[in-house]
Each structure stands twice: as structure tokens, then as C-alpha cells.
Amino acid sequence: MARSFSNNPRFFKPQKKAVSKASLVNIESLGIDGRGVGRVDGKVCFVAGSLPGETVKARWLRHGGRFDEGVVQEVIKPASGRVAPPCQYIDRCGGCSLQHADSETQINYKDQLLSQQLRQLIDEQTEHLAPLASPSFGYRSRARLAIFWDKDKQVMQLGFREQGSKRIISIRQCMVLLPHLDALLEPLAEMLPRLKAVKQLGHIELIDNDGQAGIAVRVTRQLVNADKKRLMSFAKQHDCKLVVVEGGEQTVSTCLWPEGAEASFCYSVDQLKLYFGVGDFTQVNQFVNAKMVRQALNLLDLNENDHLLDLFCGVGNFSLNASRKVASVTGVEGVQSMVEKAAHNASENGINNAFFACSDLAVEGGSALDWTRRVPYNKMLLDPSREGALEIAERLDRFQPERVVYVSCNPATLARDGEAIKQQGYRLASYGCMDMFPHTSHSEAMALFVRKEA
């Protein structure tokens, strides 16, 4: 069939698909992003702010070919797990998307989602571990705050990103932060605009320093003395450690307060102190982290004759605690600065049976490097990023460990890599979820794979 076009193409405007008015939706389940899933006239729809078993009136944001997307306009029939979100920024901030569900509902959702994703690996002998949880508020030990200088209004915004937008929501309270970090939001918002370098501020990171408040200030140029004095005065007044990260592509970190201290922070797990830099990865929920470390070591069933290989070891979160139970630990990490921190942490804690190496584990699993043949490893721990550890999983037969504990921040890649591990002669012995980020849809998991008997 012929198509007709305007005689003047400059005035042609494609017609946008109209967004219909609100509709009633019966919510059947929660999707992987925490939105409710239902159907309207047989078509799948995702409704933010809803829970399974609810009937809601949904306001539609987008209509697509395969599914529609909307948000709750009104709850007609609430679920038993629905609660009133206590956060004053809940309608705008993009952080906590599940505050309308109580803690039990949130954990059950994450636990069920993990079981569904691992269903191809689970057999009748697989143990389902109890979820690891923490306080639902006042748990977060690190948070990055965005900064925007409005040159027209000559005001600074300090806070988090708005839902589905790059806009910044100015906040003066965050209920998921540790209380001594939350207490810094208001005074920081008052002090930062007074800096001469306010337009060069990149971001602010609030960091728990083993029970003390810590602040990292990212600035794109070197601070003048007046700004340094103001920041030092603020840190002294609020009893917090303050590190400044100056520069563009090449940065320099300096501790302004306490004067002369190392530009690093610290956390503890079972009497061991672990130091880390501003750019180093650490878990943001130390309540769950401590439980996670203990559970991982218990699942590995470590003894004094074991040689443990800890891949993606970071600053030694698992390695250092495991070293007290085994003959040796070898930790491998792809970031050189974190390898150096791990070695430093071993030395600071008087540990002499832990060894650390830098290697890109995504390149054939580091197969050509010396650390792969250092000792006969019989236990292994994996703690990769969201991309997973497929290169390692596919080459597990090189090491043939008796037990493998896989700690995952992405259950989807855990399921994928678990299938590869299964093909190497292992079975899923146990698994469980870890609620590292209450009030969000993000879920972490731990799985134990054991080698099948020949």
C-alpha cells in the first residue's frame, strides 16, 4: 500500500503513541527490578510501587509493543505486607524502591527470586540457607552524594538522583545511612557552598571509618588554603576523618583531618581491621558483610591443611579471616591498588600465610600466570562483580577444588556460571540470599558447589 507524506517534509511530525488513562491492575508477582507484574487485557504490564496480591489503579507512563509501564496511582486492595514509606523523599529519590513493603515481604521476594533463577541447578539434596539480613534502616556505611551548582540561581544541590532522571534531589536526611553519616547531610549542605571551589566539586562520599564518620571530597582542581582550612574546621567540629581527592584523570588523595593521617578508611570483621582507599570496593552493609564472611568460611569447611584460592579478593575481606583457619590463602584481584591494600592489611594484622597477586581474571581466567600453580589449591572462593566469573567457571578443572563458594551480586550471572561449574563435575550443595541493600530490589547470593564423587 502506498504511503502518503507531507509535501513539505520540514513540517512532518511523527505521531507519538498516546498514553492512556489509569487502569485497574491485579498484581500477580514482582519482577527482577521490584516492580509489580500484572496483565491488562492479556498484555503484560509493570507497575512501580505495587505488591503481589494487590489491586491497584495504575497511571501509565509508557505503552510498548510487548508490555506497558506505569506507577501506582491508588491502592484499591492492599497486600498484607504493605506499609507506609517513612522517607520524605520516597516519591522522588531513585534509591529505595521497595519501602512500601515490610522487611519480611522484601526478603521473601529476594529469596524466591533467587530460587527461581537457580531452579535448573537445584536438586533434592540442595540445602536452602536462611537469608542473611540486617537492620532495615541505619545500615549503609558508604554513600556517594551528587553535587550540582545551579549557576542561574547560584545555589548548590547535594543529594541523590531522581527516579529515571539525571536531576538531583536535594536531601537533608537519609534513613538508610548509619546515623553518624546521616547527621552530616545538613551541615555539609550548609558548608560546601561557602567553598571557593564550589563549582569544581565533583561529588561527596560519606564513609564509615570503623565507627567514626568519614568524608571524601572529590574536586577537579587543587584547593586553595582557605578552602582547606574551612574543610579542616568542619571535620574537627564534627569529629570526622576528611580526605580530599584532587585532580582530573590523575588524582591525588590527601587526608586533611586528622593532619598527617593516611588517606584511607577502615572497617573491622571479627577483630581484623581492613584498610581501603576512596576508590576501593567494599561492602556497604557491614552488618550483612560480617555474617557473609562467617557463612562463606563455614561452607568451605576450612582446616589447617587447606590451601584456599580467593579470586576477586578485593582488600582481603574473605582472605584475611580465612587465613586463621588454613595452611595458606592466595588472593587474586584485578586492581593493583587493592592488591597492595590487601597485602598491607595482612601485614597490619600479623598474617603471614596470605599471598596476593594482581591479575585480569577475565582473560582466560588468568591461566598463564604464576599464582595458578603456587600451591595445590583444594578450596576456592569467588566474589566477582555483576558480570560474573564465567572465564573461571569454565576452567575450574584446572584447579579441581573440593569446594567452591560463589558470592554473587547478580543472581542471573550466578545461575549462568553455576551451569558452567556443574559441567565441570560439581553440584549445587547449598544456596541462600543476602539482603545487603534493604528497601531496594538489589539482591546478593551465596552458593556452595561441591565436587561430585567419581
N, C-alpha and C positions, 0 to 999 in steps of 0.2 A: 504494500500500500504506500502511495506517495506521501511524503511529509511536507507540510507547508511551513514556511518560515516567514518572518517579518521581512518586508522589503528593505528595511534599514537594520542590519544586524547590530548596530551600536545600541539599539533600544530593546534588544531581545533580553528578557529576564526569565531565567528558569523558574518554574513554579515550585515553591517549597511545599513539601508534603505537610498538610495541616495536622496539628496536634489536637486530638480530640479532647473533649471534656473528661471529667473524672468518671471512673467506673468502679463498680464493686468487684473485689477480687477475693477469692478464698485462697489463702496461702497454704501451700502443701509442704514446703520444705525450705531450707536455707541453702543458697548456693555457696560456692567456694569463697566469694567475696563478702559474705554475710548478708546479702540481700535476700528478701523473701522471694520464693518462686511460686507462681500460680499460673492459671490459664484464664483467658477471656475469649469466649467463642472458639475454644480449641487452640488458641495461639498462646505460646509461652510468653510470660511477662516477668520482669524482675522489679520488685518494689522495695526500695530502701526504707528502712525503719519498721519493717513488719516482721512477724514471727510465725512459725508453723502453727496451724490451727486457728489462725485469726481470720476474720472477715474485715477487710479494710476498704475504704474509699481511696483509690489511687489517683493522684494527679499526674498525668502523663507528660514526660519530658521529651521522649523520642519514640517514633514509630519506625521500626525496621522491617525488613523483609521476613526475617525469621523470628524476631521477638520484639517486644516493646519494653520500654524502661520508664519507671515512674517513681514517685515518692509517696509516702503515706500522707494523705490529707486529713483523714479522720479514721479512728479505730472504731469499727462498729461492734465487733465481738473480740475482746482482748484474750490473749493467751494467759494461762496461769503464771507464766514466767515473766510477764511484762511488769516493768517498774518505771517510775518517773525518772528520767535522766537528771541527775543533780547538777550537772555542769551548766553554767550560764551561757557557754559558747556552743552548746551542742548543735544548734541549728546552722552554724556557720563553719566551725572548725572542722578540718578534714581528718582529725586524729582518731577519735573514739567513735566508731560506727555502730557499736553494739551496747551502748549504755542503756538502751531501752529494755535490755534483757537482764535478768538477775544472774548472779555468778554461776549457779547450778546450770541454768539454761545455756550459758555461754560455753562452759566446759563440756557439757554433754554434746553440744553441736560440734565442737572441735574433735572430740573423741570419736563420734560417729563418722565424721568426715574422713578421719584417718583410717578407720576400719574399712570404709568403703573403698578408699584408694589402694589399700593393701590387700584387698579381698583375694586377688589371684595368688598371693603368697601365703595366706593363712591356711593352716590345716588343723586337724582335730587336736594336735598336740601343742599348738601355738598358745603361749600364755599372753593374756591381755592384761597389761600392767595398769595399775591405778594411775590416773592423771596426776602430774605434779603441778601444784598450784601455789599461789601467793596471795597476800592481801590484794584486794581488787583496786584499792586506791593507795596512794602514797608508796608506790613500789619502784618507780622508774628512777634509775641512778644516772642517766645521761639523757640530754635532750638538746637538739640544735634549734636555736631561735633565728628566724629570718629577720632581716632588717631592710626597711625601705625608707629612703629620705624623699619626702614629697616636697619638691622644690617650689611648687606653686603655693602651697600652704605653709611651707617652712616648718614642717613637723616630721617627726620620726615615728615610724610604726615598728613595733617589736612584737613578734608573735609567731604563729604558725600559718600555714597556707589554708586558704578557704577551700571547701569541698569543690573538687572539679575545676579549680582555678589556680592561677599563679598569684592572685591577690593575697595580701597578708592580713590576717585578723589580729589586731592588737589585743593582747591578753594581759591581765594582771593577776591571774590565778590559774594554775593547772593542777587539778586534783590528783592526777596520776603520778606527779613528781614526788620524790621524797620531800618531806615538809621543809627541811632546811634549804632545799633548792627552790621550792615554790616560794619561799619567803623572800627570795632575791628579785622576783619579777617586778614588783612595784618600784623598789629603789633603783633598779637598773634602768627602767623606763624613764625615771626622772634624771638620772645622772648622765646617761650616754649622749643625749642631745647637747650637753654642755661641752663636749669634747670638740676641739678644733678640727679633728679628723672625722667628724660625724659622717661626712659624705663619703669617706673612704672605708667605712666599716663594712666588712663582708657578712659575717654572722657572729653570733654569740653561742657558745656551748656551755651548758650547765653540767657539771661533772661531780659526782660524789667522790671525795678523796678519803676513802676509808672512814666515813663518818663525819668528815668535815666538808663544808661546801667548797666547791671549786668552780672557777670560771676561766674559759679560754676565749680570748678576744681575737678575732681574725680581722686584720686591717691590711689594706693593699699598699700602704706606704709606711715608712718609718715614722713613729710617733715623735712629736716634739716633747720637750721636757715637761711642759705644763700639763700635757695630757697624761704623761706617765705619773706625775705627782698626783693628779686627780684620781687615776685608777688605783694607785697605791693607797691613797687615803680611804677610798671606798672599800678596798679589800681589808684593810686594817680595821675599819669601823665595823664591818660585817663578819669579821673573823673567817675569811675565806682565802684559799690559795688562788692566785691570779697569774695566768700565763698569757703572754701576748705572742701571736703568730703574725709576723710582719713579712711583707713582700708579695710578689706576684707568683710566677711559676716556681721560682726558688724562694723558699721561705726560711725564716729563722725564728725559732721559738725561744723565748726568754721568760723566766719567772720574775715578775715584778714584786710579788709578795708571797711568802717571806723573801726578803732580799737574799740573793746568793743561793737559793734552793734550786734543785734540779727542776727543769721544765717538764715534769712528768707528774702523773697522778697514781693512785694506788687503790687496790681493793684486797680483801682477805677471803680466803676459803680454808676453813679448818686449820687455823693458826698459821697458814702460809700467806705471806704478803707478795702480791704481784704488782709490779710497776708497769705503766704503759704511757705512751705518748698521746698527744692530742689526736693524731691521725690513726692511731692503732685501734683495731676492732676489739671490743669487749662486750660481754652480755650486759644489757641494760636493766635486767631484773636479777639482782644478786640473791634474792630470796629463793628463786627457782634455780639459779645457777648453782648454788651450794647443794641443793637436792639433786640436781642433774649430775654433778660430778660424782657424788656418792653412789648414785644409782648406776652410772656407767661403770665405775670400778667394781661394784658388786657383780654386775652382769658378766664382766670379763673374768671373774673368779681368779683374781691375781694371787700369785705366790712368789716366794723368794727365788725360784728358778726360772721365772718368766722373763722373756725379752719382749717388751712392748714397742710397737711401731705406732706412733701418733701422727697421723697425717692431717694437714691443715691445723697445726698445733697452736697458732697464734702466739701469745706471750707466755704460753705454758699452762693454760687453765686446767687441762687434764694431766699433762705430763708430770708436773711437779708433785701433785698429790699422788699419782701412781708410783712415782719413784720410791716412795716409802714402803712399797709392798713388793717390789720386783728386783731382779738382778740388774736390769738396765732398761732405760727408756730412750728411744730415738725420736725426736720431734722434728717434723719437716713442715716448712712454711714457705710460701711464695714471696713474702715481703721481707726484704733484708732487715729493715729496722725492727720488725717484730721478732725475727730470729735473734737479733742482738739483745733485745729486751728479754727474751726467754732465757738466754744464756746468763744474762745479768741477774735475773730472778732466781735462777738455780744457785748462783754464787751467793746471793744475798741470804738465801735460806739454808746455806750449808749443804747443798745437794751436790754430790759428785758422781752420781751414776746416771745423769741425764745428759744427752748429747743432742745438739741442734744443728740443722742444715737448711740452707735455702735452696729451693728447687721449684720450678714451674711444673706442678703436678698434672697440668692439663696437656703437657707434651709427652705423650706416650707413657703417662704415669711416672715420669722420672726414671724410666727403666735403665738408662745408660749410666746412672750416677752412682758414686761410691757408696752412699748411705744405704742403697738397696742390698748391699752384700756385707754390711758391717758386722752383724751377728745373725744367727738363725732366729728370726722373729717367729714367735708362736702365738702371739696375741696382737690384735690390731684395733685401732680406733680411728674412725673417720668423722671429721666435723667440717664439711665443705660449705661453701656459700650456696646461694639458691640454685646455682647452675648444676650442683651435684658433683659426683665423682665417678662418672661413667668410665673414664680412662683407667682408673684404679680398679673399679669393679670388674671390668672385662679382662684384667690381667692378674686377678687375685691368685691364680695358680702358681705365679712366680714365688709367692711367699708361703702359701698353704698354711695360713694361721688356723689354729683350732677354733678360735672365737673371734668374731668381728662385731664391734659395737659401732653402729652408724647413727650419728647425731645429725638431725636434719632440720633446716629452717624452711623446707619446701617439700611437703609430703608427696607431691607429684613426682619430683625427681628422685625421692627415696623409693617410690614404687618402681620407677624405671630402672634405677641402679640395683634395686633388690632383685629384679628379674635377672639381671646380668650376673649377680652374685649367686643366685640359685643355679644358673647354668654352669657355674664353676664348682658345683658339688656341695652346696650349702642349703640349709633350710632355715626359715624364719622361726626362731625359738620363742621369742617374746617381743612385744612392742607396746608402746604407750605414748600418749600425747603429753606435751608440756605447755602450760598456759603462760608463756613468757610475756605476753602482751595482753593482759585483761582489757576488755572493752573494745578490742579490735578483732577483726576476722583472722588475723595472722595466727598461725599455729605452728608449733615446733614438735618434733617427734624424736623418739629414740627406738632403735630396733637392734636386737641381738640375732646374729646369724651364726650357726654352729655347723661345722663340717660334718657331713654325713659319714657314717661308718662304712668302710669299704666292704 
